[in-house]
Amino acid sequence: MTLFLCLILMLVLIIIKVPVAFAIFFSGAVGILLGNSLEMLLFVVGYSVPSAVNSYTLAAIPLFIFMAQLVLSSGVLDELFDAARVLSGKIRGGTGIAAIGAGSLFAAVSGSSTAAAATLASTSSSYMMEQGYSPRLSTGMVAVVGTLAAMVPPSILLVFYAITAEISVGKMLVAGFVPGALVSLALVSVLFLYAFLSPAQIPGGESYTWKQKAHKLKALWPIAILFSIVVGTIYLGLATPTEAAALGCFGGFMLSVANRKMNVNVLIKCLKETLSSSVMILFIIVGAHIFGHLLVESRATVTLINWIEGLGVEPIMVILILAVFYIALGFFMDQIAIIALTVPVTVPLIMSLGYDPVWFGVLIILLAEVGLVTPPLGLNVFVVSRVTGVPVEEVFKGVLPFIAAMLSVAALVILLPDLILFLPNTM
């Protein structure tokens, strides 16, 4: 009963816009206080704060955030989009394909869905509308492309899930590569479908010579090299995720210097953004540890596993129910908070059913991406709307066919787990 009341309290706090970290912390603390005593609460808080953040692996999160800020400061996305647009040539929908391609490459080194969406909106969305794409399509597509940063390594969400689930961060990062590529291909497929069914919304691209295309290829090399340094060293076992993140920071700094974007003010801004995001994530982790203590005391995980086993339903039905549950949570909660609160309960459950936690992590992060572009929160939608000036309701309408594409990939992930696991299993 205490756990139920605390969950209601947490949801109420989130609905009235109390920061998620404080909502988790406060509701967990109230639960411990109600079930035990003030002395126990002080002990748990005193123990949880240092133990929650005292982890070498956890250092990868602020390092990846710092790398993302450095890459953003380099202005590399403008070059990526321009290069992808030239390479796609006069194909109908070529500019849209370029936006998806540039967004996918940018996601590989940014790690921030919201930042990727904002940057894409200010470049590719505006250009697409100038070329004759409908505002609904161009903004909706960009809002969804921005979510790829949650999946394509080195994603902060992948690292956070791995730490929360107590599994290999390296395997989790590598596991995100295939689903990230599948989502990109699914988005391109939707664009081609648009071109077939409603060609008026999808103008043709411009024609470029092979010499022009070859010249633009050089814009892709910096990102390709940085991605290879970060993910390649993890995959080959040459560096831990934390070490790879540090190498990525150095690479991002050099990229910004090479593009003549780096100065003291830019560096200070990158450090401030990194500090702000890192403190928020770390405080969520602390709050989740305190709430996790309440979960352990209430034996919620054991009770849930025993209840599921007693139902006698097929494991795939449990996975489908959890998938709907995660999509629904994404409508109202931040993705990091969803992982922090649910993974300690759901991962033991799916492991008891014989599923791999790496595969499950890919699935729930893919479903969490849907929450970034669906009402009422839909953070990426609001960001794109603010940057482009297109009404929020139009952007929400524009994301609908692309959400269907993401859910199709999620269904494929459920049906073919080996599609996700074969790459990390080769490490």
Helices and strands as residue ranges (DSSP letters): H 2-15, H 20-35, H 38-53, G 57-59, H 60-73, H 76-88, H 94-110, H 113-120, I 121-125, H 126-131, H 135-145, G 146-150, H 156-165, H 169-175, H 177-197, G 199-201, H 210-216, G 217-219, H 221-227, I 228-232, H 233-235, H 241-258, H 264-298, H 300-311, H 315-330, H 335-352, H 357-371, H 379-388, H 392-415, H 418-421, G 424-426
